[in-house]
Structure formats: C-alpha cells, structure tokens
Amino acid sequence: MLIVADSGPLIVFARSAHLDLLHAIAADVVVPATVLRECTSDVRLPGAAAILVALRDGVLIERDDAAATGRLGALATLDAGETAAIALAIELRAPVLMDERLGRAVARHHQVPVIGSAGVLLRAKQLGRIDAVRPILDAWRQDIGYFMSDALRAEVLRRAGETP
C-alpha cells in the first residue's frame, strides 16, 4: 500500500525521530513536491534534516504535484501543501496522511481515505513496532508543541489499551 503525506505529520514524525513508523501503515510514503518544499526549504527548520535524510534513504518518495491540484485549490481554502497532498492522493487513489481538520474534511469530501499521526501510532503499536503510544504523545506535546484535543488523546489512549 502507498500513502501520500502532508507536511504536519511528516514534521512531527521527523522531529521525534519516528519517520520509520510511517512504514507501519504503508510500504511507500509519497510526498508531493510542494509538501517537501514546505518541510525542507530551510534545513534549519525543525525536522527538515531528518526529512531530507529519509528522502535520500528511500524512506520517503518525492512526486511531482498532481495535475488536479489547481482544480482542488479552487474548492477549498487549504494551504498549498494540503492541496497538493489531497490532489496527489486522488490521482494515485491512495490514502492521505493529514492531521489538519479542514484538510481532512476536504479529503473525505473527495472520497480520499484519511489517516492521522495518532492512527499511525496505533497501527505501529498493533504491529509491535512500538511498545506504547502514550510516551510518544507526551513527547509530541511537551517537546514539539503538537496539539491534540484532550478528547482525541483520551480516545487514542483507550484504543491503544493505555488508559489508567
């Protein structure tokens, strides 16, 4: 299976040294050129160096933006990376890895399956790639400032079997 990644999840996985977990849900992780530029235009940006290494090592695969990007951009007020990720997912008939709420809604409107960063962690735990989800979520919140609603966090931890 193949998945198209948006910048938010790429950055959070890169900053936490967990880019390898993306392969828990997909054999190929495709990144549209626009998303790659957003993440790596300045190598001093958090996670940029790790993303470039993953690209060099074949963990991530860069693809040109889909031809549908222009049409999709006219339908919603998304940033360029989210638009490119959804358009490429439509073109490739693949799920999109995206956390941003509006982008997820637009993807679903276009019948694109969506998975979020928390979903990747849950799958990675199911496959035995990580022992626990909670420490990663805690690190994301404390070290990266990654926002997740309390309700979603509680649901993710319940699904991971990590509730007190």
Buried (B, 14 or more C-beta within 10 A) or exposed (E): EBBBBBBBBBBBBBBBEBBEBBBBBBEBBBBBBBBBBBBBEEEEBEBBEBBBEBBEEEBBBEBEBBEBBEEBBEEBEBBBBBBBBBBBBBBBEBBBBBBBEEBBEBBEEBEBEBBBBBBBBBBBBEEEBBEBBBEBBEBBEEEBEBEBEEEEBEBBBEBBEBEE
